[in-house]
Amino acid sequence: MDLSLSGSSPLPIYRQLFDQLCSQILDGRLKSGDALPPIRTVARELSISVIPVKRAWEELEAAGFIESFVGRGCFIAPMGTDKLQKLKQAMAADKLSDAAAYCRGLGLSREEAAALLRDAWDSTEP
């Protein structure tokens, strides 16, 4: 598990942790059944309070990415193909919803925003 925090990010610490762990689960770096380190260990290694780590773990569990077991810890939840696809779509929808609201706030039309997404998509192709 590879985690890094950015003090210049507009995202709160718990959300940075949540997003990074989601990405690592969705791209297969973390697999079903893998144990997450204890909250206190992560907080100590990142030199932060346990509060944002605990919140990130709670959000991950609420979203279905992890399972917690009293006395055993937290583990990556089983991920069938359907569940994995639904989680990927939910994460993308969340990010695109923010982007759509931002574009609307700038006064861009739906077509202009869609063109920007297509351009961004094309510029990230390998």
Helices and strands as residue ranges (DSSP letters): H 13-26, H 39-46, H 50-62, E 66-69, E 73-76, H 81-105, H 110-123
